[in-house]
């Protein structure tokens, strides 16, 4: 059994419904029989995961690990079977998915807040016109002109 010592993607990128994890030197290492082997990107260097099904899509990718002049060359599907890579991969993907969800939630919240502020501004103008409050109406118009439109 191989154990993952370190598994940290050099960078993670979401392309549509795929999450691409790219690895580089010193960011991925495994332990075999108390010996530490470090990943070297001579063949495969990325793991592609379907974000909806959480299935690895590039199972034929070859990962190479080195210790001195010895190499371990494993296809990704075999690495998933004979090691605990899936545990580390799951943690990385969950972190990435949560980060994307929270950033999209913040963007949605900002959009909703802006729409509410615009509607409130319109109601304030209607209130000023309904009550013939010229002072309030002028202040609202000045605010609109000064800020280039509705308040943000």
C-alpha positions in Angstrom: 0.0 0.0 0.0 1.2 3.4 -0.9 0.5 6.4 1.4 0.3 10.0 0.3 2.7 12.1 2.3 1.7 15.4 0.6 -0.8 16.2 -2.1 -1.2 19.9 -2.9 -2.0 21.0 -6.4 0.2 23.6 -7.9 -3.0 25.2 -9.1 -6.7 24.3 -9.4 -8.9 25.5 -12.2 -12.6 24.9 -12.9 -13.5 24.6 -16.6 -17.2 24.2 -16.9 -18.2 21.1 -15.0 -14.6 19.9 -14.7 -12.1 20.6 -12.0 -8.5 20.4 -13.2 -5.8 19.8 -10.5 -2.3 20.4 -11.8 0.7 19.1 -9.9 4.4 20.2 -10.0 7.6 19.2 -8.2 7.5 19.1 -4.4 3.7 19.3 -4.3 3.0 15.6 -4.4 4.8 12.8 -2.6 4.1 9.2 -1.7 5.5 6.9 0.9 6.3 3.3 -0.1 7.9 0.9 2.5 9.1 3.9 4.6 10.7 5.5 1.6 9.6 8.9 0.3 9.1 9.3 -3.5 8.5 12.8 -5.0 6.3 13.4 -8.0 8.1 14.5 -11.2 6.0 15.8 -14.1 7.7 13.9 -16.9 4.4 12.3 -18.2 1.1 13.1 -16.5 0.8 16.1 -14.3 -3.0 16.7 -13.9 -6.0 15.1 -12.5 -9.4 16.0 -14.0 -12.5 15.5 -12.0 -16.1 15.9 -13.0 -17.6 18.4 -10.6 -21.1 16.9 -10.8 -20.3 13.2 -10.4 -16.9 13.7 -8.6 -15.4 11.0 -10.8 -11.8 11.2 -12.1 -12.0 11.5 -15.9 -8.3 11.0 -16.9 -7.7 7.6 -15.4 -5.0 6.6 -18.0 -2.8 9.6 -17.0 0.7 8.3 -15.9 2.2 9.7 -12.7 5.9 9.3 -12.1 7.5 9.5 -8.6 11.3 9.5 -8.0 13.7 8.8 -5.2 17.3 9.1 -6.3 17.7 7.0 -9.4 14.6 4.9 -8.7 11.2 5.6 -10.2 7.6 4.5 -9.6 5.5 4.9 -12.7 1.7 4.4 -12.1 -1.4 5.1 -14.2 -3.8 7.2 -12.3 -6.4 4.4 -12.0 -3.8 2.2 -10.3 -2.7 5.0 -8.0 -6.3 5.4 -6.9 -6.5 1.7 -6.1 -3.2 1.1 -4.3 -3.0 4.3 -2.3 -5.0 6.7 -0.2 -5.0 9.4 -2.9 -8.8 9.4 -3.1 -9.0 10.7 0.5 -6.7 13.6 -0.3 -8.3 14.2 -3.6 -11.7 14.4 -2.0 -10.6 17.0 0.5 -9.0 19.2 -2.2 -12.2 19.0 -4.4 -14.5 19.7 -1.4 -12.5 22.8 -0.6 -12.6 23.9 -4.2 -16.3 23.4 -4.6 -17.1 25.2 -1.3 -14.9 28.2 -2.4 -16.7 28.4 -5.8 -20.1 28.1 -4.1 -19.3 30.8 -1.6 -17.9 33.2 -4.2 -21.0 32.7 -6.5 -23.3 33.1 -3.5 -21.6 36.4 -2.7 -22.0 37.6 -6.3 -25.7 36.7 -6.2 -26.1 38.4 -2.9 -24.5 41.6 -4.2 -26.8 41.5 -7.2 -29.9 41.1 -5.0 -28.8 43.9 -2.7 -28.2 46.3 -5.7 -31.7 45.5 -7.1 -33.3 46.1 -3.7 -31.4 49.4 -3.3 -32.6 50.5 -6.8 -36.2 49.6 -6.0 -36.0 51.5 -2.6 -34.6 54.5 -4.4 -37.5 54.5 -6.8 -40.0 54.2 -3.9 -38.3 57.2 -2.3 -38.8 59.2 -5.4 -42.5 58.1 -5.7 -42.9 59.0 -2.0 -41.4 62.5 -2.6 -43.7 63.1 -5.6 -46.8 61.7 -3.9 -46.3 64.0 -0.9 -45.1 66.9 -3.1 -41.9 67.0 -1.1 -39.7 69.1 -3.5 -36.8 69.2 -1.1 -36.6 65.4 -0.8 -37.1 65.0 -4.6 -34.3 67.4 -5.3 -31.9 65.7 -2.9 -32.7 62.3 -4.5 -32.0 63.8 -8.0 -28.8 65.3 -6.9 -27.7 62.0 -5.3 -28.5 60.3 -8.6 -26.6 62.8 -10.7 -23.6 62.8 -8.3 -23.3 59.0 -8.2 -24.0 58.5 -11.9 -27.2 56.6 -11.5 -28.8 54.5 -8.8 -26.9 54.0 -5.6 -24.6 50.9 -5.5 
